[in-house]
Amino acid sequence: MTVNPDIDDTLISIRWIQISFFIATVFFNICLITQVLTVGLAYFYNSDWWNIHIWLVRGYSILSIILLVWVFLIPFPPRVQRLTASIPVLLGLQFLTIHLKTSFPLAIFHPLIGFSLLSISTTLVHRISHILFPNDNQDNIH
C-alpha cells in the first residue's frame, strides 16, 4: 500500500485555511457585538461612544469583503458561502440606510438590518464550527 504525502499535506493545508477562516468569522462576530454594545453605551451612558461605534464599522467592514473572497477560494458548503455573501450586502444596506436622505426615513431599517447582520454572522460561526469540529452527538440533534 502506498501513501501519497502530497494529498495529506494538501488536506492539512485546506483544514488550516478553513480554521483561519473560522477565526476571522469569530473576530468579525465579536466586532459586531462590540459595535452593538458601543451604540448602547453611546445612547444610555456617554455620547462619546458614538465615535467608537462609527470607527468600528469603518474598521471591520473590509473584513466582510475579505471573507467573501476567501469563502469561494476554499471548500465550504453552499450554505456557508451564501451566509458569507449576505454579510457585505447587509453592511451595504446599513450604510445606505444611514447615509441616503429620502422623503421616507430609511434609517428606521438600520437596527433591523443590524439585527439580521448579527444573526447571520452568528449563524455563520455556528455552521463553520460544526463543519470543522464535528461532534458525535450532532447526528442525534438533527
Backbone bond lengths (Angstrom), bond angles and torsions (degrees), N, CA, C in turn:
res aa  C-N    CA-C-N  psi(-1)  N-CA   C-N-CA  omega(-1)  CA-C   N-CA-C  phi
1 M - - - 1.444 - - 1.527 108.71 -
2 T 1.320 116.05 129.54 1.463 119.80 178.88 1.530 108.91 -106.68
3 V 1.282 115.03 145.51 1.457 121.85 179.14 1.518 107.47 -117.15
4 N 1.313 115.60 131.22 1.451 120.43 179.68 1.533 109.18 -94.87
5 P 1.330 117.38 105.15 1.465 119.71 -177.75 1.534 112.81 -66.33
6 D 1.335 117.09 -23.14 1.469 119.36 179.35 1.529 110.94 -65.03
7 I 1.335 116.91 -37.99 1.456 121.05 178.97 1.522 110.09 -66.35
8 D 1.338 116.77 -44.15 1.465 121.00 178.27 1.529 110.68 -61.27
9 D 1.335 117.10 -43.50 1.464 120.85 179.31 1.522 111.32 -64.05
10 T 1.331 116.93 -38.40 1.466 121.06 178.99 1.522 110.57 -65.41
11 L 1.348 116.91 -44.10 1.461 120.58 179.03 1.524 111.54 -63.48
12 I 1.325 116.13 -40.10 1.466 120.52 178.27 1.529 109.60 -65.47
13 S 1.336 117.51 -41.47 1.464 121.00 178.71 1.522 111.19 -63.18
14 I 1.324 117.22 -45.06 1.466 121.08 178.99 1.519 109.82 -61.71
15 R 1.306 116.41 -43.13 1.479 119.86 179.48 1.521 111.12 -60.42
16 W 1.327 117.88 -43.70 1.467 120.46 179.53 1.527 111.42 -67.86
17 I 1.305 117.68 -33.75 1.464 120.66 175.60 1.525 109.70 -66.59
18 Q 1.334 116.54 -41.12 1.469 120.42 177.20 1.528 111.08 -64.76
19 I 1.314 116.72 -40.89 1.474 120.10 178.15 1.534 109.92 -64.83
20 S 1.318 117.02 -39.00 1.465 120.36 176.51 1.529 110.58 -63.16
21 F 1.306 116.77 -40.51 1.471 121.62 176.32 1.526 109.68 -61.55
22 F 1.317 116.62 -43.41 1.461 121.68 178.10 1.532 110.64 -59.44
23 I 1.314 116.83 -45.47 1.468 121.30 178.76 1.532 110.21 -60.63
24 A 1.323 116.65 -40.79 1.468 120.54 178.75 1.532 111.02 -65.21
25 T 1.336 117.52 -38.44 1.474 119.57 178.54 1.530 111.22 -68.86
26 V 1.326 116.93 -35.72 1.467 120.46 175.97 1.533 109.41 -64.33
27 F 1.329 116.54 -43.82 1.460 121.05 177.97 1.535 110.49 -60.36
28 F 1.340 116.71 -44.72 1.458 121.27 178.30 1.528 109.92 -59.26
29 N 1.325 116.70 -44.29 1.461 121.82 179.93 1.529 110.91 -62.57
30 I 1.309 117.02 -41.46 1.467 121.17 177.77 1.531 110.19 -63.79
31 C 1.319 116.88 -38.93 1.472 120.49 176.58 1.522 110.99 -61.61
32 L 1.334 116.99 -41.73 1.469 120.66 177.98 1.525 110.97 -63.29
33 I 1.306 116.61 -44.85 1.468 120.72 179.80 1.525 109.85 -62.17
34 T 1.322 116.14 -43.04 1.464 120.93 178.32 1.521 110.53 -62.17
35 Q 1.315 116.72 -38.92 1.457 119.71 179.69 1.530 111.21 -65.48
36 V 1.319 116.87 -40.36 1.464 120.23 176.93 1.532 109.91 -63.14
37 L 1.318 116.34 -41.69 1.468 119.60 178.69 1.527 111.39 -64.15
38 T 1.330 117.71 -39.45 1.468 119.89 -178.98 1.525 111.90 -68.42
39 V 1.331 117.99 -33.67 1.461 118.37 176.74 1.523 109.74 -68.67
40 G 1.317 117.32 -35.95 1.463 120.46 175.30 1.518 111.58 -65.19
41 L 1.322 116.18 -42.99 1.460 120.21 176.81 1.528 111.25 -62.53
42 A 1.318 116.46 -39.90 1.470 120.44 -179.99 1.528 110.97 -65.75
43 Y 1.292 116.84 -39.68 1.468 120.80 -176.67 1.533 112.07 -77.46
44 F 1.336 116.39 -43.15 1.458 119.64 -171.85 1.526 115.21 -100.34
45 Y 1.335 117.80 -14.11 1.468 119.01 -172.44 1.524 112.21 -123.61
46 N 1.340 115.83 -64.47 1.459 119.19 -174.38 1.529 107.96 -150.54
47 S 1.312 117.10 123.87 1.467 121.62 -175.21 1.526 113.34 -64.72
48 D 1.318 117.74 -13.62 1.475 120.06 177.00 1.533 111.70 -62.31
49 W 1.309 117.13 -24.51 1.462 121.22 178.87 1.532 112.33 -65.65
50 W 1.326 116.96 -19.16 1.464 120.75 -178.93 1.527 111.27 -60.60
51 N 1.322 117.09 -40.10 1.471 120.59 178.29 1.525 111.33 -61.76
52 I 1.316 117.45 -38.25 1.471 121.12 177.42 1.521 109.41 -66.06
53 H 1.324 116.47 -40.86 1.473 121.79 177.29 1.536 110.16 -56.10
54 I 1.309 116.47 -46.25 1.467 121.17 -179.42 1.523 111.62 -68.62
55 W 1.320 117.02 -44.91 1.475 119.73 -178.50 1.522 112.06 -67.17
56 L 1.321 117.19 -30.88 1.467 119.36 177.62 1.529 111.12 -60.58
57 V 1.333 116.83 -50.07 1.457 118.97 -177.63 1.523 110.86 -65.89
58 R 1.295 117.34 -35.95 1.470 119.89 177.11 1.523 110.73 -65.87
59 G 1.316 116.21 -31.76 1.455 120.51 -178.92 1.516 114.28 -78.41
60 Y 1.325 116.62 -43.59 1.466 118.06 -173.66 1.529 114.07 -96.35
61 S 1.312 118.98 -8.85 1.471 119.38 -177.65 1.520 112.71 -64.13
62 I 1.326 117.33 -30.02 1.476 119.80 177.18 1.530 110.58 -63.94
63 L 1.331 116.24 -27.21 1.466 120.03 178.30 1.533 110.74 -62.62
64 S 1.316 118.15 -30.52 1.464 120.07 178.86 1.531 111.30 -64.87
65 I 1.318 117.26 -36.48 1.474 121.41 177.30 1.529 110.13 -70.37
66 I 1.318 116.17 -40.37 1.463 120.17 177.52 1.527 109.97 -62.35
67 L 1.328 116.97 -44.38 1.472 120.74 178.01 1.518 111.26 -62.75
68 L 1.324 116.49 -38.15 1.468 120.83 179.66 1.524 111.30 -61.17
69 V 1.304 116.83 -47.14 1.470 120.41 178.50 1.522 109.88 -66.21
70 W 1.303 115.73 -44.65 1.467 123.10 -176.50 1.521 111.82 -59.75
71 V 1.339 118.15 -42.66 1.465 121.19 -174.23 1.529 112.09 -66.33
72 F 1.340 117.50 -23.71 1.459 119.62 179.16 1.530 112.39 -93.40
73 L 1.329 116.93 -5.82 1.463 120.66 177.74 1.522 112.74 -94.28
74 I 1.312 117.19 -14.21 1.460 121.68 -179.23 1.524 109.09 -123.75
75 P 1.323 116.97 155.68 1.471 118.73 -177.68 1.531 112.38 -73.84
76 F 1.318 114.52 110.00 1.461 122.13 171.52 1.517 107.50 -136.24
77 P 1.335 117.91 153.05 1.464 120.85 179.24 1.535 111.42 -62.91
78 P 1.319 116.76 157.21 1.471 120.97 179.05 1.529 113.60 -55.64
79 R 1.318 117.95 -34.95 1.477 120.47 179.67 1.526 110.68 -61.13
80 V 1.320 117.07 -42.58 1.468 120.99 178.23 1.526 109.58 -65.69
81 Q 1.319 116.51 -39.51 1.469 120.04 178.28 1.524 110.98 -63.83
82 R 1.328 117.54 -42.17 1.473 120.75 -179.90 1.532 111.33 -67.04
83 L 1.317 116.59 -42.73 1.463 119.45 177.68 1.528 110.65 -60.16
84 T 1.325 115.46 -44.72 1.467 120.00 179.86 1.521 110.92 -64.63
85 A 1.324 117.23 -40.79 1.470 121.08 -179.21 1.530 111.52 -66.49
86 S 1.309 117.68 -28.72 1.465 119.67 -178.73 1.529 112.69 -74.29
87 I 1.324 117.37 -21.27 1.472 120.34 -176.94 1.530 111.98 -64.21
88 P 1.347 120.24 -52.36 1.469 117.28 178.69 1.530 113.14 -65.00
89 V 1.334 117.08 -28.58 1.465 119.99 176.68 1.526 109.60 -64.54
90 L 1.323 116.53 -47.28 1.462 120.50 179.55 1.527 111.72 -65.40
91 L 1.331 116.87 -38.81 1.465 119.43 176.18 1.526 110.50 -62.23
92 G 1.322 116.78 -39.85 1.468 120.72 176.26 1.517 111.37 -61.26
93 L 1.327 116.25 -42.40 1.464 120.34 176.89 1.534 111.30 -64.60
94 Q 1.328 115.94 -35.78 1.463 120.12 176.22 1.533 110.51 -59.65
95 F 1.332 115.78 -47.62 1.464 120.21 179.09 1.531 110.84 -62.22
96 L 1.332 116.46 -43.27 1.464 120.07 -178.99 1.529 112.05 -63.75
97 T 1.326 117.27 -43.11 1.464 119.31 -177.03 1.520 112.10 -65.42
98 I 1.305 117.74 -25.55 1.462 120.47 179.40 1.530 111.11 -89.04
99 H 1.326 117.33 -38.31 1.467 120.11 -171.10 1.522 115.21 -96.41
100 L 1.333 118.99 -22.07 1.466 120.04 178.00 1.524 109.69 -79.88
101 K 1.288 115.72 125.97 1.467 120.55 177.76 1.527 107.95 -104.18
102 T 1.322 115.39 110.94 1.468 121.68 -179.92 1.520 108.62 -127.62
103 S 1.321 115.32 172.69 1.470 119.00 178.54 1.534 111.32 -66.19
104 F 1.321 116.82 -30.50 1.462 121.37 174.57 1.531 107.72 -94.49
105 P 1.320 118.36 129.24 1.473 120.45 -176.23 1.536 112.40 -73.26
106 L 1.323 115.86 93.28 1.471 120.77 -179.68 1.530 112.57 -63.25
107 A 1.314 116.03 -20.98 1.470 120.22 -178.47 1.526 112.37 -60.45
108 I 1.332 118.06 -19.09 1.466 118.82 178.20 1.528 111.84 -64.72
109 F 1.335 116.32 -21.21 1.467 120.19 178.87 1.526 112.87 -85.87
110 H 1.322 116.74 -12.17 1.462 121.27 -176.06 1.533 112.66 -55.84
111 P 1.329 120.11 -49.77 1.467 118.85 179.22 1.531 113.09 -66.13
112 L 1.336 116.95 -34.13 1.467 119.66 179.02 1.526 111.49 -67.35
113 I 1.312 115.76 -41.31 1.466 119.71 177.13 1.526 109.43 -66.73
114 G 1.325 116.54 -38.88 1.467 120.27 176.55 1.517 112.09 -60.54
115 F 1.325 116.31 -41.62 1.463 120.15 176.59 1.525 110.47 -62.52
116 S 1.318 116.79 -43.92 1.475 121.11 178.50 1.520 110.46 -61.97
117 L 1.312 116.33 -41.42 1.464 121.38 179.18 1.527 110.93 -61.53
118 L 1.316 116.63 -46.17 1.464 120.49 178.79 1.529 110.95 -64.89
119 S 1.319 116.65 -40.27 1.462 120.93 179.06 1.529 111.58 -63.99
120 I 1.315 116.62 -45.69 1.469 120.78 -179.93 1.522 110.68 -66.29
121 S 1.320 117.04 -42.11 1.455 120.28 179.19 1.529 111.35 -62.61
122 T 1.322 116.66 -41.96 1.465 120.86 178.42 1.528 110.94 -67.05
123 T 1.320 117.26 -40.17 1.463 121.27 176.48 1.522 110.60 -62.62
124 L 1.327 116.89 -40.39 1.465 121.25 178.46 1.526 110.53 -61.09
125 V 1.319 117.00 -46.77 1.470 120.79 178.24 1.525 109.58 -59.21
126 H 1.320 116.68 -44.66 1.466 121.91 -179.48 1.535 111.29 -62.35
127 R 1.326 117.25 -46.14 1.477 121.60 180.00 1.522 111.37 -61.25
128 I 1.312 116.05 -47.81 1.471 119.65 -177.62 1.523 110.34 -64.97
129 S 1.324 116.86 -39.00 1.469 118.94 179.82 1.525 110.77 -62.39
130 H 1.336 117.65 -37.11 1.465 120.48 177.92 1.526 112.52 -71.21
131 I 1.317 116.52 -28.61 1.472 120.12 177.16 1.524 110.51 -74.33
132 L 1.320 116.12 -45.15 1.462 120.29 -175.26 1.519 113.69 -80.09
133 F 1.324 116.20 -32.76 1.460 120.19 -175.59 1.530 109.38 -127.27
134 P 1.352 116.16 67.74 1.466 118.61 -176.78 1.533 110.74 -64.14
135 N 1.313 113.54 147.34 1.445 121.58 -179.51 1.530 107.69 -113.69
136 D 1.297 117.46 137.67 1.475 120.49 -179.72 1.526 111.85 -60.23
137 N 1.320 117.66 -27.36 1.459 121.82 -179.08 1.524 112.67 -80.66
138 Q 1.330 118.79 -7.88 1.449 122.15 -179.90 1.520 112.03 -60.00
139 D 1.301 117.02 -36.53 1.463 120.03 -177.54 1.524 110.84 -62.86
140 N 1.317 117.03 -30.29 1.451 120.77 -179.35 1.540 111.68 -78.18
141 I 1.315 117.06 -22.28 1.466 121.44 -177.50 1.518 110.21 -79.58
142 H 1.306 118.82 -41.50 1.467 122.06 -173.17 1.476 109.83 -90.27
